[in-house]
Amino acid sequence: MTLITTAEQLAEAIVTDPERVAACLGRINRFGGQVPHCTVLRHSLHVFERIDADVDSSDAARLWALLHDCHEILTGDVVRPYVNARLRMDQQAIDSAIIRRLPLLVPQPESIEWGRVVAADRAVGEWEIQQIQQGWAPYPFPEFRPVKRRGVAEVVRGGVLDGLSVPEVYDWWQAWPQLVRELITIGGTT
């Protein structure tokens, strides 16, 4: 295995090896590693659920909700007060490489759909901080829980929900790459 060291390699891995990308995101802890089990992978899936619950959201917004923090595989997760202009520029350059690789499948920056994902990301981040400040883990162990789609919690056994197949048990490590593959396939571009 080789390391992913460039934005282009990351963009290609999203398409060809989303399981590897999910594993990377699952090893990156948010908030400087101060909160157990609060990973970028779980955060990204929470943002996806929030976008997915909005019936007006597009598949492009759903896919970007899953991918919006993939740049952290190269930059790491930096606690907000320490994010500087250089880091933002680097993250935007990485995001641009992902957008170039999937031009018709993700929303363009400054679009309404992009704004929806940004708003969902902020809301989830604020929720995580509230949970932490109240002494609760935002994402308690174990990593399995019922599937939540379109705001309704359901346990689905090998079925299909809203056109996307879902795992028997919602496993963070398996759900992310499965959803990415399916949203890319729906868009018809690889």
N, C-alpha and C positions, 0 to 999 in steps of 0.2 A: 504494500500500500504506500502511496505517496501522500504527502501533506497537500492540502488545499492551501495554496499561498497567493493566488491571484483572484481577482473578481471574476475573470472569465472562467477559471477552473470551478469556482463556486457555482456560477450560473449553469455550467454544464452538469455539475454533480446534482443540482436540483432536478434536472430533467432525467439524467441517466441513472442516478443512484440516490433517490430521496431517502432511502433507509439510512444511508451514511450521514446525510445532512441532519436527519432527525436525531440520530445518535449524538452528533456533535452538539446540537441545540439542547439535548437532554443532559449534557455534561456541563453546560454553562449556567452557573447560578446567577440569579438576579441579586441586586442589592449587595454586591461584593461578597456573596457566599454567606451572608449573615443569617439567612432564613432557610432552614432545611426544606428540601423538596420544591423550592420555588425556582424553577428553571425557565429558561427562555422557551423551551419546547412547550411546557404547560401554559405559559403566558400566551404564546402564539395560538394555541388551540382555544384558549379562553377568548381571545380577540376574534377568532374565527366563529365561535359559537355566538358571540354578540352580533356579528355581521350576518350570520346565517339566520338568526332569529328575525331579522328585518326582511319581510317578504319583498321589499323593493330593491334589495341588494342584488347585484349581478354576480355571475360566476367569477368575473375578473376581480371584484372586491373580495369574494370569498378566498380566491387563490392568494391575493396580496395579503390578506389577513394572516394567512399561514406563513408567508414569505417575508413579511415586513421587517423582521429582526434578523434575517439570515446574515446580514453584514456582520453581525456580532461574532460569527465564526472566525472572521479575520481580525476584528477590532476588539473583541471581548465586550462584556457588558460593563459599562462605566456608569457609576452612580451620577445622576443628573447634575448635581452642582459642579462636577468635575469635567463635564462634557465641554470641550472648547471648539472654537471655529474650525480648527484643523481636523479634529475628529469628525465633526459634522460633514465637512467637505469630503473626507475619505469615505464615510458611510454613504453619502449621496453618490459618489463615484461607483461604489460597489452596487448600490441599488440600480444605477443606470446600466451597468453591465447585465444585471438580471433582466431589466426591462428590454434591453436590446436582444437578449436571448429568447424572450417570450413577449414580443411586441404586441401581439393581438390578444394576449391572454391576461394581462394585468392592466390595471388602470394607469393612465398617464399622470405624472405629478400635476398638481393643481386642478385635477378633474374633481367632479362631485364625488365619484366613487373613491378616489384617493382620500378625499377629505373625510368620508365616512370611516375609512380604516384608521386614519389619524385620530379621529374623535373616539372610536372604540378603543384604540390603544391607550389613549390618555385615561379614559374611564376605567379600564381594567387596571392600569397602573395605580390610579387613585384608590380603587377598591383594594388592591393588594396592600397598599400602604395603610389604609384604614384597618384591615385585618391584623396587620403586624402591630400597629399601635395599640390595638385592643388585646394584644397578647395571643392572637390566634395565628396559626399557620394558614396562609391562603390556600394552599393545596396540600392537605394532610395526606400522609401515606395511608393506605397503599395507593398504587397508581391506577387501580381499576375502579370504575364507577359506571352507572347506567349512562347510556347515550342521551345527550341532550341536543336536540335539533329543533330549530324553529320555536325555541322557548318551551318545548314540551319534553319532559323527561320520559323516555321510553327504553325498555330493554328490548333489543331486537336480536333475534337469533338467526344469523345467516341471511337476513332479509335485505330488502331495499327500501330506503326511505327517501322520498323526494328525488328519485333518480340516482342517488349515490348509494352504493352499497356500504354497509357499516359493519364493523366487526361484531362478533358475538358479545364480547365484553369490550368496553371502551378502554383500550390499552393505549396510553399516550404514545408509546414508542411505535406502535403499529398504525395507529389512526392517522398520524400526520403524513407519512409517506403515501398511505393509501388514498387519502383525500387529495394530495398534490397530484398523484398519477391520474386520478379520475378527473380532476378539474382540467388538467392539461389535455387529456384525451377528449373531453367534452369540447374544448376549444379547437381541437384538431391540428395543433401545431406541436412538433417536437424537434 
